[in-house]
Amino acid sequence: MSEPAATATPGSAGRGLLAVLVASTALGPFAMQVFLPALPAIQAGFAVSPAEAQLAFSLSTLAIAVATLVYGPLSDRIGRRPAMLGGLLVYLGGTALCAFASSLWLLILGRIVQAAGGCVGMVLSRAVVRDLYPREQAAQALAWITMAMVVAPMMAPALGGLLVDLFGWRSIFLLGLLVGGAVLWASLALLRETGRPGTSTAGAGGMLAAFLLLLREPAFRGWTMQAAFSMSVFFAFLAAAPFLVVQVYGRPAVEYGLLFVLVSGAFMAGNFTAARLSARLGSERMIVLGSLGSLAGAGLALALALAGVWTPVALFLPTALGGFAQGLAMPNAQAAIVSVRPELAGTASGLAGFAQMAIAAAAAQLVGSLQTGTPVPVTLGMTVCAALALLGALLGRRAHRQSPAGRA
């Protein structure tokens, strides 16, 4: 298969374009996390039950999973630029509906639309990077983009809580309009077409055919398995860590927030290291090393839990070690996923993103339902997911080396 028409060196792509990709990637996670502190105020404002208010979060998560499947094939068909701009316009429309919603159900509809539009950068930034860079350099750029998905959720809840306290919950969506408008303006100015529009067959049948084509690639299955279960390690941790810190360990919620920064910071450090070392060491080696480190961190947490060492430090420090290792592997795995068939980079990004969210959500639900008042279920779940991620890394590496491209 031929490479995409648009290729560039990191210098010719420009820092401005990379900044746009980082901002568009951060937009979806930021919108989701900044909203969470507003849920109690929304419940009180509309006089609804907690379960009804929670739909504004859970249904928007489902919208992200579905939209993730659509954007990749759509961008292969009509181009990266129009798909990105269209998604940002959808985000702005949904955010405006949220800001001025007169009922909870209008707010839920707005949140669904906002989430469906806001995730466009999470999908297309990876495809744009693959259009511009060869595989090893793509991993470097994706490391910076992946960091945006960590920084945004890490900072957004505190900002959202401050806005709710000072100006009410609608101010969160007014901020979302300003941020989304700025990202749209920057995309109009700096984002050029990088793909080959028309490489995907129109319609649901063509999209399904592209999915099946990718799923028949053993390398794609292996790398996607690695990325999905690597994310599941983190989601399993998120499902249980707040409960453990506050209710089992008896610590204040603010302590959980501070400890969570440690895990996020370790992941960012891993991304930064990947950006520096991936071209030198090779993406496959970084994926395997990162997967091994993630398994070591989760295994250490499980060993401490089984030994009766039930403290926040015994949970968070090993998780931070694993988070650093995940930061090494994840951008390289993303680059590998969209490199299996470069002409379907957008479709590959969307399908892999859907698999990541679906499997991670299932892991979180399973771990969250197995609470026993001990850290054993969560650390066991993290270890199993990390082991499956390592298996995916090894399968992906073997398949790639057996392919014509790997033997070349």
MOHUDA-V21970 format. One record per residue. N is the residue number from 1. RES is the residue in three letters. PHI is phi in whole degrees, 0 to 359 (none if undefined). Layout:
n,res,phi
N,RES,PHI
N,RES,PHI
This chain:
n,res,phi
1,MET,none
2,SER,275
3,GLU,285
4,PRO,301
5,ALA,296
6,ALA,270
7,THR,230
8,ALA,201
9,THR,274
10,PRO,304
11,GLY,292
12,SER,287
13,ALA,293
14,GLY,93
15,ARG,292
16,GLY,298
17,LEU,296
18,LEU,298
19,ALA,297
20,VAL,296
21,LEU,295
22,VAL,296
23,ALA,295
24,SER,292
25,THR,292
26,ALA,288
27,LEU,300
28,GLY,296
29,PRO,301
30,PHE,297
31,ALA,297
32,MET,289
33,GLN,284
34,VAL,292
35,PHE,281
36,LEU,302
37,PRO,297
38,ALA,275
39,LEU,303
40,PRO,300
41,ALA,293
42,ILE,294
43,GLN,301
44,ALA,292
45,GLY,295
46,PHE,262
47,ALA,54
48,VAL,240
49,SER,283
50,PRO,301
51,ALA,297
52,GLU,293
53,ALA,296
54,GLN,295
55,LEU,299
56,ALA,296
57,PHE,266
58,SER,293
59,LEU,290
60,SER,291
61,THR,296
62,LEU,297
63,ALA,298
64,ILE,297
65,ALA,300
66,VAL,291
67,ALA,296
68,THR,300
69,LEU,292
70,VAL,275
71,TYR,297
72,GLY,299
73,PRO,300
74,LEU,298
75,SER,290
76,ASP,293
77,ARG,276
78,ILE,254
79,GLY,113
80,ARG,293
81,ARG,298
82,PRO,296
83,ALA,294
84,MET,296
85,LEU,296
86,GLY,296
87,GLY,297
88,LEU,294
89,LEU,294
90,VAL,299
91,TYR,302
92,LEU,296
93,GLY,297
94,GLY,295
95,THR,295
96,ALA,297
97,LEU,297
98,CYS,297
99,ALA,298
100,PHE,243
101,ALA,296
102,SER,262
103,SER,211
104,LEU,298
105,TRP,290
106,LEU,292
107,LEU,296
108,ILE,298
109,LEU,299
110,GLY,298
111,ARG,295
112,ILE,298
113,VAL,294
114,GLN,302
115,ALA,294
116,ALA,298
117,GLY,278
118,GLY,292
119,CYS,277
120,VAL,300
121,GLY,293
122,MET,298
123,VAL,273
124,LEU,281
125,SER,299
126,ARG,294
127,ALA,292
128,VAL,298
129,VAL,299
130,ARG,293
131,ASP,297
132,LEU,270
133,TYR,243
134,PRO,293
135,ARG,303
136,GLU,293
137,GLN,289
138,ALA,299
139,ALA,297
140,GLN,296
141,ALA,295
142,LEU,293
143,ALA,297
144,TRP,292
145,ILE,294
146,THR,298
147,MET,300
148,ALA,297
149,MET,285
150,VAL,259
151,VAL,296
152,ALA,300
153,PRO,295
154,MET,289
155,MET,265
156,ALA,297
157,PRO,300
158,ALA,295
159,LEU,294
160,GLY,298
161,GLY,298
162,LEU,296
163,LEU,295
164,VAL,298
165,ASP,294
166,LEU,272
167,PHE,231
168,GLY,93
169,TRP,291
170,ARG,294
171,SER,296
172,ILE,298
173,PHE,282
174,LEU,295
175,LEU,297
176,GLY,300
177,LEU,295
178,LEU,295
179,VAL,294
180,GLY,297
181,GLY,297
182,ALA,295
183,VAL,294
184,LEU,297
185,TRP,299
186,ALA,295
187,SER,293
188,LEU,300
189,ALA,278
190,LEU,242
191,LEU,271
192,ARG,256
193,GLU,288
194,THR,240
195,GLY,263
196,ARG,240
197,PRO,306
198,GLY,97
199,THR,278
200,SER,244
201,THR,290
202,ALA,291
203,GLY,91
204,ALA,296
205,GLY,297
206,GLY,293
207,MET,296
208,LEU,296
209,ALA,298
210,ALA,293
211,PHE,299
212,LEU,295
213,LEU,298
214,LEU,291
215,LEU,293
216,ARG,280
217,GLU,271
218,PRO,301
219,ALA,295
220,PHE,297
221,ARG,297
222,GLY,294
223,TRP,295
224,THR,294
225,MET,299
226,GLN,300
227,ALA,295
228,ALA,293
229,PHE,283
230,SER,295
231,MET,294
232,SER,295
233,VAL,303
234,PHE,291
235,PHE,292
236,ALA,298
237,PHE,298
238,LEU,298
239,ALA,292
240,ALA,238
241,ALA,300
242,PRO,300
243,PHE,299
244,LEU,296
245,VAL,295
246,VAL,277
247,GLN,265
248,VAL,269
249,TYR,274
250,GLY,68
251,ARG,259
252,PRO,292
253,ALA,299
254,VAL,297
255,GLU,293
256,TYR,300
257,GLY,301
258,LEU,292
259,LEU,294
260,PHE,295
261,VAL,300
262,LEU,299
263,VAL,294
264,SER,296
265,GLY,297
266,ALA,295
267,PHE,296
268,MET,298
269,ALA,298
270,GLY,296
271,ASN,299
272,PHE,297
273,THR,295
274,ALA,298
275,ALA,298
276,ARG,273
277,LEU,250
278,SER,299
279,ALA,294
280,ARG,281
281,LEU,268
282,GLY,97
283,SER,292
284,GLU,296
285,ARG,296
286,MET,293
287,ILE,296
288,VAL,292
289,LEU,299
290,GLY,296
291,SER,294
292,LEU,297
293,GLY,295
294,SER,297
295,LEU,294
296,ALA,296
297,GLY,296
298,ALA,294
299,GLY,296
300,LEU,296
301,ALA,299
302,LEU,295
303,ALA,298
304,LEU,295
305,ALA,295
306,LEU,294
307,ALA,278
308,GLY,86
309,VAL,271
310,TRP,253
311,THR,224
312,PRO,303
313,VAL,297
314,ALA,294
315,LEU,267
316,PHE,278
317,LEU,294
318,PRO,299
319,THR,295
320,ALA,296
321,LEU,301
322,GLY,295
323,GLY,297
324,PHE,300
325,ALA,295
326,GLN,299
327,GLY,297
328,LEU,289
329,ALA,277
330,MET,299
331,PRO,297
332,ASN,290
333,ALA,295
334,GLN,297
335,ALA,296
336,ALA,294
337,ILE,301
338,VAL,276
339,SER,260
340,VAL,297
341,ARG,227
342,PRO,302
343,GLU,290
344,LEU,241
345,ALA,299
346,GLY,295
347,THR,297
348,ALA,297
349,SER,297
350,GLY,292
351,LEU,294
352,ALA,294
353,GLY,297
354,PHE,298
355,ALA,298
356,GLN,299
357,MET,293
358,ALA,294
359,ILE,291
360,ALA,294
361,ALA,296
362,ALA,296
363,ALA,297
364,ALA,296
365,GLN,296
366,LEU,294
367,VAL,295
368,GLY,296
369,SER,272
370,LEU,249
371,GLN,291
372,THR,238
373,GLY,80
374,THR,226
375,PRO,278
376,VAL,294
377,PRO,300
378,VAL,291
379,THR,290
380,LEU,294
381,GLY,299
382,MET,298
383,THR,293
384,VAL,299
385,CYS,297
386,ALA,295
387,ALA,295
388,LEU,292
389,ALA,296
390,LEU,297
391,LEU,301
392,GLY,299
393,ALA,298
394,LEU,292
395,LEU,294
396,GLY,296
397,ARG,295
398,ARG,296
399,ALA,296
400,HIS,295
401,ARG,291
402,GLN,273
403,SER,278
404,PRO,302
405,ALA,294
406,GLY,289
407,ARG,276
408,ALA,291
